Amino acid sequence: MTEGFCMKCRRKVEMADAREETLKNKRRALVGRCPACGTKVVKILKKA
Ligand SMILES: [Zn+2]
């Protein structure tokens, strides 16, 4: 499963609706939501 860090819950959560996006700085990241509070959770991906 995809884990991200929720800034609001201040703990790692399992991201809901996780999908891969390319950010403005051309880094790739997984973007999803915290299942507990609904806050957007972003996890930067290391270069493959
Ligand atoms: Zn949360």
mmCIF file of the protein (N, C-alpha, C, O) and its ligand, coordinates in Angstrom:
data_MODEL
# 
_entry.id   MODEL 
# 
loop_
_entity.id 
_entity.type 
_entity.pdbx_number_of_molecules 
1 polymer     1 
2 non-polymer 1 
# 
_entity_poly.entity_id                      1 
_entity_poly.type                           'polypeptide(L)' 
_entity_poly.nstd_linkage                   no 
_entity_poly.nstd_monomer                   no 
_entity_poly.pdbx_seq_one_letter_code       MTEGFCMKCRRKVEMADAREETLKNKRRALVGRCPACGTKVVKILKKA 
_entity_poly.pdbx_seq_one_letter_code_can   MTEGFCMKCRRKVEMADAREETLKNKRRALVGRCPACGTKVVKILKKA 
_entity_poly.pdbx_strand_id                 A 
# 
loop_
_entity_poly_seq.entity_id 
_entity_poly_seq.num 
_entity_poly_seq.mon_id 
_entity_poly_seq.hetero 
1 1  MET n 
1 2  THR n 
1 3  GLU n 
1 4  GLY n 
1 5  PHE n 
1 6  CYS n 
1 7  MET n 
1 8  LYS n 
1 9  CYS n 
1 10 ARG n 
1 11 ARG n 
1 12 LYS n 
1 13 VAL n 
1 14 GLU n 
1 15 MET n 
1 16 ALA n 
1 17 ASP n 
1 18 ALA n 
1 19 ARG n 
1 20 GLU n 
1 21 GLU n 
1 22 THR n 
1 23 LEU n 
1 24 LYS n 
1 25 ASN n 
1 26 LYS n 
1 27 ARG n 
1 28 ARG n 
1 29 ALA n 
1 30 LEU n 
1 31 VAL n 
1 32 GLY n 
1 33 ARG n 
1 34 CYS n 
1 35 PRO n 
1 36 ALA n 
1 37 CYS n 
1 38 GLY n 
1 39 THR n 
1 40 LYS n 
1 41 VAL n 
1 42 VAL n 
1 43 LYS n 
1 44 ILE n 
1 45 LEU n 
1 46 LYS n 
1 47 LYS n 
1 48 ALA n 
# 
loop_
_struct_asym.id 
_struct_asym.entity_id 
A 1 
B 2 
# 
loop_
_chem_comp.id 
_chem_comp.type 
_chem_comp.mon_nstd_flag 
ALA 'L-peptide linking' y 
ARG 'L-peptide linking' y 
ASN 'L-peptide linking' y 
ASP 'L-peptide linking' y 
CYS 'L-peptide linking' y 
GLU 'L-peptide linking' y 
GLY 'peptide linking'   y 
ILE 'L-peptide linking' y 
LEU 'L-peptide linking' y 
LYS 'L-peptide linking' y 
MET 'L-peptide linking' y 
PHE 'L-peptide linking' y 
PRO 'L-peptide linking' y 
THR 'L-peptide linking' y 
VAL 'L-peptide linking' y 
ZN  non-polymer         . 
# 
_pdbx_entity_nonpoly.entity_id   2 
_pdbx_entity_nonpoly.name        ? 
_pdbx_entity_nonpoly.comp_id     ZN 
# 
_pdbx_nonpoly_scheme.asym_id         B 
_pdbx_nonpoly_scheme.entity_id       2 
_pdbx_nonpoly_scheme.mon_id          ZN 
_pdbx_nonpoly_scheme.ndb_seq_num     1 
_pdbx_nonpoly_scheme.pdb_seq_num     101 
_pdbx_nonpoly_scheme.auth_seq_num    101 
_pdbx_nonpoly_scheme.pdb_mon_id      ZN 
_pdbx_nonpoly_scheme.auth_mon_id     ZN 
_pdbx_nonpoly_scheme.pdb_strand_id   A 
_pdbx_nonpoly_scheme.pdb_ins_code    . 
# 
loop_
_atom_site.group_PDB 
_atom_site.id 
_atom_site.type_symbol 
_atom_site.label_atom_id 
_atom_site.label_alt_id 
_atom_site.label_comp_id 
_atom_site.label_asym_id 
_atom_site.label_entity_id 
_atom_site.label_seq_id 
_atom_site.pdbx_PDB_ins_code 
_atom_site.Cartn_x 
_atom_site.Cartn_y 
_atom_site.Cartn_z 
_atom_site.occupancy 
_atom_site.B_iso_or_equiv 
_atom_site.pdbx_formal_charge 
_atom_site.auth_seq_id 
_atom_site.auth_comp_id 
_atom_site.auth_asym_id 
_atom_site.auth_atom_id 
_atom_site.pdbx_PDB_model_num 
ATOM   1   N  N  . MET A 1 1  ? 0.833   -1.204 0.000   1.00 0.00 ? 1   MET A N  1 
ATOM   2   C  CA . MET A 1 1  ? 0.000   0.000  0.000   1.00 0.00 ? 1   MET A CA 1 
ATOM   3   C  C  . MET A 1 1  ? 0.867   1.253  0.000   1.00 0.00 ? 1   MET A C  1 
ATOM   4   O  O  . MET A 1 1  ? 2.059   1.204  0.302   1.00 0.00 ? 1   MET A O  1 
ATOM   5   N  N  . THR A 1 2  ? 0.251   2.362  -0.340  1.00 0.00 ? 2   THR A N  1 
ATOM   6   C  CA . THR A 1 2  ? 0.989   3.611  -0.451  1.00 0.00 ? 2   THR A CA 1 
ATOM   7   C  C  . THR A 1 2  ? 0.894   4.408  0.836   1.00 0.00 ? 2   THR A C  1 
ATOM   8   O  O  . THR A 1 2  ? -0.193  4.784  1.273   1.00 0.00 ? 2   THR A O  1 
ATOM   9   N  N  . GLU A 1 3  ? 2.032   4.656  1.429   1.00 0.00 ? 3   GLU A N  1 
ATOM   10  C  CA . GLU A 1 3  ? 2.042   5.423  2.659   1.00 0.00 ? 3   GLU A CA 1 
ATOM   11  C  C  . GLU A 1 3  ? 2.557   6.831  2.414   1.00 0.00 ? 3   GLU A C  1 
ATOM   12  O  O  . GLU A 1 3  ? 3.510   7.045  1.664   1.00 0.00 ? 3   GLU A O  1 
ATOM   13  N  N  . GLY A 1 4  ? 1.912   7.771  3.057   1.00 0.00 ? 4   GLY A N  1 
ATOM   14  C  CA . GLY A 1 4  ? 2.381   9.143  3.015   1.00 0.00 ? 4   GLY A CA 1 
ATOM   15  C  C  . GLY A 1 4  ? 2.312   9.701  4.426   1.00 0.00 ? 4   GLY A C  1 
ATOM   16  O  O  . GLY A 1 4  ? 1.788   9.074  5.347   1.00 0.00 ? 4   GLY A O  1 
ATOM   17  N  N  . PHE A 1 5  ? 2.865   10.911 4.562   1.00 0.00 ? 5   PHE A N  1 
ATOM   18  C  CA . PHE A 1 5  ? 2.854   11.505 5.894   1.00 0.00 ? 5   PHE A CA 1 
ATOM   19  C  C  . PHE A 1 5  ? 1.816   12.618 5.928   1.00 0.00 ? 5   PHE A C  1 
ATOM   20  O  O  . PHE A 1 5  ? 1.914   13.598 5.190   1.00 0.00 ? 5   PHE A O  1 
ATOM   21  N  N  . CYS A 1 6  ? 0.823   12.453 6.793   1.00 0.00 ? 6   CYS A N  1 
ATOM   22  C  CA . CYS A 1 6  ? -0.213  13.469 6.935   1.00 0.00 ? 6   CYS A CA 1 
ATOM   23  C  C  . CYS A 1 6  ? 0.268   14.540 7.909   1.00 0.00 ? 6   CYS A C  1 
ATOM   24  O  O  . CYS A 1 6  ? 0.591   14.255 9.062   1.00 0.00 ? 6   CYS A O  1 
ATOM   25  N  N  . MET A 1 7  ? 0.307   15.784 7.417   1.00 0.00 ? 7   MET A N  1 
ATOM   26  C  CA . MET A 1 7  ? 0.800   16.888 8.241   1.00 0.00 ? 7   MET A CA 1 
ATOM   27  C  C  . MET A 1 7  ? -0.168  17.199 9.378   1.00 0.00 ? 7   MET A C  1 
ATOM   28  O  O  . MET A 1 7  ? 0.228   17.704 10.428  1.00 0.00 ? 7   MET A O  1 
ATOM   29  N  N  . LYS A 1 8  ? -1.412  16.897 9.155   1.00 0.00 ? 8   LYS A N  1 
ATOM   30  C  CA . LYS A 1 8  ? -2.423  17.226 10.150  1.00 0.00 ? 8   LYS A CA 1 
ATOM   31  C  C  . LYS A 1 8  ? -2.462  16.182 11.268  1.00 0.00 ? 8   LYS A C  1 
ATOM   32  O  O  . LYS A 1 8  ? -2.504  16.515 12.452  1.00 0.00 ? 8   LYS A O  1 
ATOM   33  N  N  . CYS A 1 9  ? -2.446  14.920 10.864  1.00 0.00 ? 9   CYS A N  1 
ATOM   34  C  CA . CYS A 1 9  ? -2.461  13.833 11.858  1.00 0.00 ? 9   CYS A CA 1 
ATOM   35  C  C  . CYS A 1 9  ? -1.063  13.628 12.446  1.00 0.00 ? 9   CYS A C  1 
ATOM   36  O  O  . CYS A 1 9  ? -0.902  13.019 13.503  1.00 0.00 ? 9   CYS A O  1 
ATOM   37  N  N  . ARG A 1 10 ? -0.068  14.144 11.747  1.00 0.00 ? 10  ARG A N  1 
ATOM   38  C  CA . ARG A 1 10 ? 1.330   14.015 12.137  1.00 0.00 ? 10  ARG A CA 1 
ATOM   39  C  C  . ARG A 1 10 ? 1.732   12.558 12.324  1.00 0.00 ? 10  ARG A C  1 
ATOM   40  O  O  . ARG A 1 10 ? 2.388   12.178 13.294  1.00 0.00 ? 10  ARG A O  1 
ATOM   41  N  N  . ARG A 1 11 ? 1.315   11.777 11.366  1.00 0.00 ? 11  ARG A N  1 
ATOM   42  C  CA . ARG A 1 11 ? 1.728   10.378 11.358  1.00 0.00 ? 11  ARG A CA 1 
ATOM   43  C  C  . ARG A 1 11 ? 1.583   9.839  9.934   1.00 0.00 ? 11  ARG A C  1 
ATOM   44  O  O  . ARG A 1 11 ? 0.962   10.456 9.069   1.00 0.00 ? 11  ARG A O  1 
ATOM   45  N  N  . LYS A 1 12 ? 2.165   8.693  9.734   1.00 0.00 ? 12  LYS A N  1 
ATOM   46  C  CA . LYS A 1 12 ? 2.059   8.072  8.425   1.00 0.00 ? 12  LYS A CA 1 
ATOM   47  C  C  . LYS A 1 12 ? 0.668   7.484  8.258   1.00 0.00 ? 12  LYS A C  1 
ATOM   48  O  O  . LYS A 1 12 ? 0.107   6.875  9.169   1.00 0.00 ? 12  LYS A O  1 
ATOM   49  N  N  . VAL A 1 13 ? 0.146   7.682  7.090   1.00 0.00 ? 13  VAL A N  1 
ATOM   50  C  CA . VAL A 1 13 ? -1.183  7.162  6.797   1.00 0.00 ? 13  VAL A CA 1 
ATOM   51  C  C  . VAL A 1 13 ? -1.151  6.447  5.450   1.00 0.00 ? 13  VAL A C  1 
ATOM   52  O  O  . VAL A 1 13 ? -0.243  6.641  4.642   1.00 0.00 ? 13  VAL A O  1 
ATOM   53  N  N  . GLU A 1 14 ? -2.149  5.633  5.236   1.00 0.00 ? 14  GLU A N  1 
ATOM   54  C  CA . GLU A 1 14 ? -2.297  4.966  3.960   1.00 0.00 ? 14  GLU A CA 1 
ATOM   55  C  C  . GLU A 1 14 ? -3.073  5.906  3.046   1.00 0.00 ? 14  GLU A C  1 
ATOM   56  O  O  . GLU A 1 14 ? -4.229  6.233  3.315   1.00 0.00 ? 14  GLU A O  1 
ATOM   57  N  N  . MET A 1 15 ? -2.434  6.335  1.973   1.00 0.00 ? 15  MET A N  1 
ATOM   58  C  CA . MET A 1 15 ? -3.056  7.326  1.116   1.00 0.00 ? 15  MET A CA 1 
ATOM   59  C  C  . MET A 1 15 ? -4.264  6.775  0.374   1.00 0.00 ? 15  MET A C  1 
ATOM   60  O  O  . MET A 1 15 ? -4.235  5.673  -0.173  1.00 0.00 ? 15  MET A O  1 
ATOM   61  N  N  . ALA A 1 16 ? -5.334  7.581  0.371   1.00 0.00 ? 16  ALA A N  1 
ATOM   62  C  CA . ALA A 1 16 ? -6.523  7.226  -0.394  1.00 0.00 ? 16  ALA A CA 1 
ATOM   63  C  C  . ALA A 1 16 ? -6.460  7.932  -1.741  1.00 0.00 ? 16  ALA A C  1 
ATOM   64  O  O  . ALA A 1 16 ? -5.975  9.060  -1.825  1.00 0.00 ? 16  ALA A O  1 
ATOM   65  N  N  . ASP A 1 17 ? -6.934  7.294  -2.776  1.00 0.00 ? 17  ASP A N  1 
ATOM   66  C  CA . ASP A 1 17 ? -6.939  7.878  -4.130  1.00 0.00 ? 17  ASP A CA 1 
ATOM   67  C  C  . ASP A 1 17 ? -5.546  8.293  -4.573  1.00 0.00 ? 17  ASP A C  1 
ATOM   68  O  O  . ASP A 1 17 ? -5.384  9.317  -5.236  1.00 0.00 ? 17  ASP A O  1 
ATOM   69  N  N  . ALA A 1 18 ? -4.551  7.513  -4.213  1.00 0.00 ? 18  ALA A N  1 
ATOM   70  C  CA . ALA A 1 18 ? -3.177  7.875  -4.559  1.00 0.00 ? 18  ALA A CA 1 
ATOM   71  C  C  . ALA A 1 18 ? -2.972  7.793  -6.065  1.00 0.00 ? 18  ALA A C  1 
ATOM   72  O  O  . ALA A 1 18 ? -3.407  6.852  -6.729  1.00 0.00 ? 18  ALA A O  1 
ATOM   73  N  N  . ARG A 1 19 ? -2.292  8.814  -6.578  1.00 0.00 ? 19  ARG A N  1 
ATOM   74  C  CA . ARG A 1 19 ? -1.950  8.797  -7.991  1.00 0.00 ? 19  ARG A CA 1 
ATOM   75  C  C  . ARG A 1 19 ? -0.624  9.526  -8.174  1.00 0.00 ? 19  ARG A C  1 
ATOM   76  O  O  . ARG A 1 19 ? -0.206  10.324 -7.335  1.00 0.00 ? 19  ARG A O  1 
ATOM   77  N  N  . GLU A 1 20 ? 0.021   9.227  -9.291  1.00 0.00 ? 20  GLU A N  1 
ATOM   78  C  CA . GLU A 1 20 ? 1.317   9.821  -9.540  1.00 0.00 ? 20  GLU A CA 1 
ATOM   79  C  C  . GLU A 1 20 ? 1.155   11.115 -10.321 1.00 0.00 ? 20  GLU A C  1 
ATOM   80  O  O  . GLU A 1 20 ? 0.414   11.178 -11.302 1.00 0.00 ? 20  GLU A O  1 
ATOM   81  N  N  . GLU A 1 21 ? 1.850   12.132 -9.876  1.00 0.00 ? 21  GLU A N  1 
ATOM   82  C  CA . GLU A 1 21 ? 1.810   13.418 -10.573 1.00 0.00 ? 21  GLU A CA 1 
ATOM   83  C  C  . GLU A 1 21 ? 3.215   13.962 -10.724 1.00 0.00 ? 21  GLU A C  1 
ATOM   84  O  O  . GLU A 1 21 ? 4.118   13.621 -9.959  1.00 0.00 ? 21  GLU A O  1 
ATOM   85  N  N  . THR A 1 22 ? 3.384   14.805 -11.714 1.00 0.00 ? 22  THR A N  1 
ATOM   86  C  CA . THR A 1 22 ? 4.653   15.511 -11.874 1.00 0.00 ? 22  THR A CA 1 
ATOM   87  C  C  . THR A 1 22 ? 4.463   16.940 -11.389 1.00 0.00 ? 22  THR A C  1 
ATOM   88  O  O  . THR A 1 22 ? 3.587   17.664 -11.863 1.00 0.00 ? 22  THR A O  1 
ATOM   89  N  N  . LEU A 1 23 ? 5.291   17.326 -10.449 1.00 0.00 ? 23  LEU A N  1 
ATOM   90  C  CA . LEU A 1 23 ? 5.185   18.661 -9.877  1.00 0.00 ? 23  LEU A CA 1 
ATOM   91  C  C  . LEU A 1 23 ? 5.858   19.690 -10.774 1.00 0.00 ? 23  LEU A C  1 
ATOM   92  O  O  . LEU A 1 23 ? 6.526   19.351 -11.751 1.00 0.00 ? 23  LEU A O  1 
ATOM   93  N  N  . LYS A 1 24 ? 5.663   20.964 -10.413 1.00 0.00 ? 24  LYS A N  1 
ATOM   94  C  CA . LYS A 1 24 ? 6.217   22.051 -11.222 1.00 0.00 ? 24  LYS A CA 1 
ATOM   95  C  C  . LYS A 1 24 ? 7.727   21.970 -11.331 1.00 0.00 ? 24  LYS A C  1 
ATOM   96  O  O  . LYS A 1 24 ? 8.307   22.338 -12.353 1.00 0.00 ? 24  LYS A O  1 
ATOM   97  N  N  . ASN A 1 25 ? 8.357   21.487 -10.279 1.00 0.00 ? 25  ASN A N  1 
ATOM   98  C  CA . ASN A 1 25 ? 9.819   21.371 -10.303 1.00 0.00 ? 25  ASN A CA 1 
ATOM   99  C  C  . ASN A 1 25 ? 10.279  20.072 -10.963 1.00 0.00 ? 25  ASN A C  1 
ATOM   100 O  O  . ASN A 1 25 ? 11.437  19.668 -10.856 1.00 0.00 ? 25  ASN A O  1 
ATOM   101 N  N  . LYS A 1 26 ? 9.333   19.437 -11.644 1.00 0.00 ? 26  LYS A N  1 
ATOM   102 C  CA . LYS A 1 26 ? 9.606   18.213 -12.415 1.00 0.00 ? 26  LYS A CA 1 
ATOM   103 C  C  . LYS A 1 26 ? 9.908   16.999 -11.552 1.00 0.00 ? 26  LYS A C  1 
ATOM   104 O  O  . LYS A 1 26 ? 10.311  15.949 -12.053 1.00 0.00 ? 26  LYS A O  1 
ATOM   105 N  N  . ARG A 1 27 ? 9.711   17.154 -10.271 1.00 0.00 ? 27  ARG A N  1 
ATOM   106 C  CA . ARG A 1 27 ? 9.822   15.965 -9.432  1.00 0.00 ? 27  ARG A CA 1 
ATOM   107 C  C  . ARG A 1 27 ? 8.512   15.193 -9.545  1.00 0.00 ? 27  ARG A C  1 
ATOM   108 O  O  . ARG A 1 27 ? 7.442   15.767 -9.746  1.00 0.00 ? 27  ARG A O  1 
ATOM   109 N  N  . ARG A 1 28 ? 8.627   13.907 -9.412  1.00 0.00 ? 28  ARG A N  1 
ATOM   110 C  CA . ARG A 1 28 ? 7.419   13.101 -9.426  1.00 0.00 ? 28  ARG A CA 1 
ATOM   111 C  C  . ARG A 1 28 ? 7.003   12.840 -7.988  1.00 0.00 ? 28  ARG A C  1 
ATOM   112 O  O  . ARG A 1 28 ? 7.835   12.674 -7.096  1.00 0.00 ? 28  ARG A O  1 
ATOM   113 N  N  . ALA A 1 29 ? 5.711   12.808 -7.793  1.00 0.00 ? 29  ALA A N  1 
ATOM   114 C  CA . ALA A 1 29 ? 5.198   12.615 -6.451  1.00 0.00 ? 29  ALA A CA 1 
ATOM   115 C  C  . ALA A 1 29 ? 3.903   11.819 -6.493  1.00 0.00 ? 29  ALA A C  1 
ATOM   116 O  O  . ALA A 1 29 ? 3.184   11.797 -7.491  1.00 0.00 ? 29  ALA A O  1 
ATOM   117 N  N  . LEU A 1 30 ? 3.641   11.174 -5.381  1.00 0.00 ? 30  LEU A N  1 
ATOM   118 C  CA . LEU A 1 30 ? 2.350   10.530 -5.214  1.00 0.00 ? 30  LEU A CA 1 
ATOM   119 C  C  . LEU A 1 30 ? 1.454   11.491 -4.449  1.00 0.00 ? 30  LEU A C  1 
ATOM   120 O  O  . LEU A 1 30 ? 1.839   12.031 -3.412  1.00 0.00 ? 30  LEU A O  1 
ATOM   121 N  N  . VAL A 1 31 ? 0.267   11.693 -4.972  1.00 0.00 ? 31  VAL A N  1 
ATOM   122 C  CA . VAL A 1 31 ? -0.677  12.604 -4.344  1.00 0.00 ? 31  VAL A CA 1 
ATOM   123 C  C  . VAL A 1 31 ? -1.935  11.824 -3.991  1.00 0.00 ? 31  VAL A C  1 
ATOM   124 O  O  . VAL A 1 31 ? -2.503  11.108 -4.816  1.00 0.00 ? 31  VAL A O  1 
ATOM   125 N  N  . GLY A 1 32 ? -2.345  11.983 -2.757  1.00 0.00 ? 32  GLY A N  1 
ATOM   126 C  CA . GLY A 1 32 ? -3.546  11.300 -2.318  1.00 0.00 ? 32  GLY A CA 1 
ATOM   127 C  C  . GLY A 1 32 ? -4.166  12.039 -1.152  1.00 0.00 ? 32  GLY A C  1 
ATOM   128 O  O  . GLY A 1 32 ? -3.838  13.196 -0.886  1.00 0.00 ? 32  GLY A O  1 
ATOM   129 N  N  . ARG A 1 33 ? -5.058  11.367 -0.463  1.00 0.00 ? 33  ARG A N  1 
ATOM   130 C  CA . ARG A 1 33 ? -5.723  11.984 0.676   1.00 0.00 ? 33  ARG A CA 1 
ATOM   131 C  C  . ARG A 1 33 ? -5.524  11.120 1.907   1.00 0.00 ? 33  ARG A C  1 
ATOM   132 O  O  . ARG A 1 33 ? -5.365  9.903  1.821   1.00 0.00 ? 33  ARG A O  1 
ATOM   133 N  N  . CYS A 1 34 ? -5.538  11.783 3.053   1.00 0.00 ? 34  CYS A N  1 
ATOM   134 C  CA . CYS A 1 34 ? -5.495  11.061 4.312   1.00 0.00 ? 34  CYS A CA 1 
ATOM   135 C  C  . CYS A 1 34 ? -6.875  10.459 4.567   1.00 0.00 ? 34  CYS A C  1 
ATOM   136 O  O  . CYS A 1 34 ? -7.876  11.175 4.520   1.00 0.00 ? 34  CYS A O  1 
ATOM   137 N  N  . PRO A 1 35 ? -6.942  9.174  4.832   1.00 0.00 ? 35  PRO A N  1 
ATOM   138 C  CA . PRO A 1 35 ? -8.240  8.532  5.045   1.00 0.00 ? 35  PRO A CA 1 
ATOM   139 C  C  . PRO A 1 35 ? -8.901  8.965  6.347   1.00 0.00 ? 35  PRO A C  1 
ATOM   140 O  O  . PRO A 1 35 ? -10.109 8.806  6.519   1.00 0.00 ? 35  PRO A O  1 
ATOM   141 N  N  . ALA A 1 36 ? -8.113  9.508  7.254   1.00 0.00 ? 36  ALA A N  1 
ATOM   142 C  CA . ALA A 1 36 ? -8.652  9.898  8.558   1.00 0.00 ? 36  ALA A CA 1 
ATOM   143 C  C  . ALA A 1 36 ? -9.249  11.294 8.543   1.00 0.00 ? 36  ALA A C  1 
ATOM   144 O  O  . ALA A 1 36 ? -10.335 11.511 9.081   1.00 0.00 ? 36  ALA A O  1 
ATOM   145 N  N  . CYS A 1 37 ? -8.539  12.259 7.924   1.00 0.00 ? 37  CYS A N  1 
ATOM   146 C  CA . CYS A 1 37 ? -8.980  13.651 8.000   1.00 0.00 ? 37  CYS A CA 1 
ATOM   147 C  C  . CYS A 1 37 ? -9.226  14.270 6.629   1.00 0.00 ? 37  CYS A C  1 
ATOM   148 O  O  . CYS A 1 37 ? -9.763  15.375 6.547   1.00 0.00 ? 37  CYS A O  1 
ATOM   149 N  N  . GLY A 1 38 ? -8.853  13.595 5.565   1.00 0.00 ? 38  GLY A N  1 
ATOM   150 C  CA . GLY A 1 38 ? -9.133  14.106 4.237   1.00 0.00 ? 38  GLY A CA 1 
ATOM   151 C  C  . GLY A 1 38 ? -8.129  15.103 3.725   1.00 0.00 ? 38  GLY A C  1 
ATOM   152 O  O  . GLY A 1 38 ? -8.281  15.624 2.620   1.00 0.00 ? 38  GLY A O  1 
ATOM   153 N  N  . THR A 1 39 ? -7.095  15.385 4.511   1.00 0.00 ? 39  THR A N  1 
ATOM   154 C  CA . THR A 1 39 ? -6.065  16.327 4.083   1.00 0.00 ? 39  THR A CA 1 
ATOM   155 C  C  . THR A 1 39 ? -5.257  15.744 2.931   1.00 0.00 ? 39  THR A C  1 
ATOM   156 O  O  . THR A 1 39 ? -4.999  14.542 2.874   1.00 0.00 ? 39  THR A O  1 
ATOM   157 N  N  . LYS A 1 40 ? -4.867  16.614 2.024   1.00 0.00 ? 40  LYS A N  1 
ATOM   158 C  CA . LYS A 1 40 ? -4.046  16.178 0.911   1.00 0.00 ? 40  LYS A CA 1 
ATOM   159 C  C  . LYS A 1 40 ? -2.686  15.715 1.427   1.00 0.00 ? 40  LYS A C  1 
ATOM   160 O  O  . LYS A 1 40 ? -2.044  16.391 2.231   1.00 0.00 ? 40  LYS A O  1 
ATOM   161 N  N  . VAL A 1 41 ? -2.274  14.571 0.954   1.00 0.00 ? 41  VAL A N  1 
ATOM   162 C  CA . VAL A 1 41 ? -0.986  14.010 1.363   1.00 0.00 ? 41  VAL A CA 1 
ATOM   163 C  C  . VAL A 1 41 ? -0.117  13.848 0.123   1.00 0.00 ? 41  VAL A C  1 
ATOM   164 O  O  . VAL A 1 41 ? -0.533  13.241 -0.864  1.00 0.00 ? 41  VAL A O  1 
ATOM   165 N  N  . VAL A 1 42 ? 1.079   14.391 0.183   1.00 0.00 ? 42  VAL A N  1 
ATOM   166 C  CA . VAL A 1 42 ? 1.991   14.311 -0.952  1.00 0.00 ? 42  VAL A CA 1 
ATOM   167 C  C  . VAL A 1 42 ? 3.255   13.596 -0.519  1.00 0.00 ? 42  VAL A C  1 
ATOM   168 O  O  . VAL A 1 42 ? 3.824   13.886 0.534   1.00 0.00 ? 42  VAL A O  1 
ATOM   169 N  N  . LYS A 1 43 ? 3.678   12.675 -1.333  1.00 0.00 ? 43  LYS A N  1 
ATOM   170 C  CA . LYS A 1 43 ? 4.928   11.988 -1.057  1.00 0.00 ? 43  LYS A CA 1 
ATOM   171 C  C  . LYS A 1 43 ? 5.834   12.134 -2.268  1.00 0.00 ? 43  LYS A C  1 
ATOM   172 O  O  . LYS A 1 43 ? 5.502   11.675 -3.361  1.00 0.00 ? 43  LYS A O  1 
ATOM   173 N  N  . ILE A 1 44 ? 6.969   12.769 -2.069  1.00 0.00 ? 44  ILE A N  1 
ATOM   174 C  CA . ILE A 1 44 ? 7.914   12.950 -3.175  1.00 0.00 ? 44  ILE A CA 1 
ATOM   175 C  C  . ILE A 1 44 ? 8.590   11.621 -3.478  1.00 0.00 ? 44  ILE A C  1 
ATOM   176 O  O  . ILE A 1 44 ? 9.034   10.911 -2.576  1.00 0.00 ? 44  ILE A O  1 
ATOM   177 N  N  . LEU A 1 45 ? 8.657   11.303 -4.754  1.00 0.00 ? 45  LEU A N  1 
ATOM   178 C  CA . LEU A 1 45 ? 9.294   10.066 -5.154  1.00 0.00 ? 45  LEU A CA 1 
ATOM   179 C  C  . LEU A 1 45 ? 10.757  10.318 -5.478  1.00 0.00 ? 45  LEU A C  1 
ATOM   180 O  O  . LEU A 1 45 ? 11.108  11.314 -6.110  1.00 0.00 ? 45  LEU A O  1 
ATOM   181 N  N  . LYS A 1 46 ? 11.585  9.416  -5.043  1.00 0.00 ? 46  LYS A N  1 
ATOM   182 C  CA . LYS A 1 46 ? 12.987  9.509  -5.395  1.00 0.00 ? 46  LYS A CA 1 
ATOM   183 C  C  . LYS A 1 46 ? 13.136  9.164  -6.867  1.00 0.00 ? 46  LYS A C  1 
ATOM   184 O  O  . LYS A 1 46 ? 12.287  8.491  -7.451  1.00 0.00 ? 46  LYS A O  1 
ATOM   185 N  N  . LYS A 1 47 ? 14.206  9.626  -7.446  1.00 0.00 ? 47  LYS A N  1 
ATOM   186 C  CA . LYS A 1 47 ? 14.440  9.274  -8.840  1.00 0.00 ? 47  LYS A CA 1 
ATOM   187 C  C  . LYS A 1 47 ? 14.560  7.776  -8.980  1.00 0.00 ? 47  LYS A C  1 
ATOM   188 O  O  . LYS A 1 47 ? 15.228  7.106  -8.192  1.00 0.00 ? 47  LYS A O  1 
ATOM   189 N  N  . ALA A 1 48 ? 13.907  7.272  -9.988  1.00 0.00 ? 48  ALA A N  1 
ATOM   190 C  CA . ALA A 1 48 ? 13.894  5.819  -10.201 1.00 0.00 ? 48  ALA A CA 1 
ATOM   191 C  C  . ALA A 1 48 ? 15.252  5.323  -10.663 1.00 0.00 ? 48  ALA A C  1 
ATOM   192 O  O  . ALA A 1 48 ? 15.427  4.126  -10.892 1.00 0.00 ? 48  ALA A O  1 
HETATM 193 ZN ZN . ZN  B 2 .  ? -4.745  13.041 8.399   1.00 0.00 2 101 ZN  A ZN 1 
# 
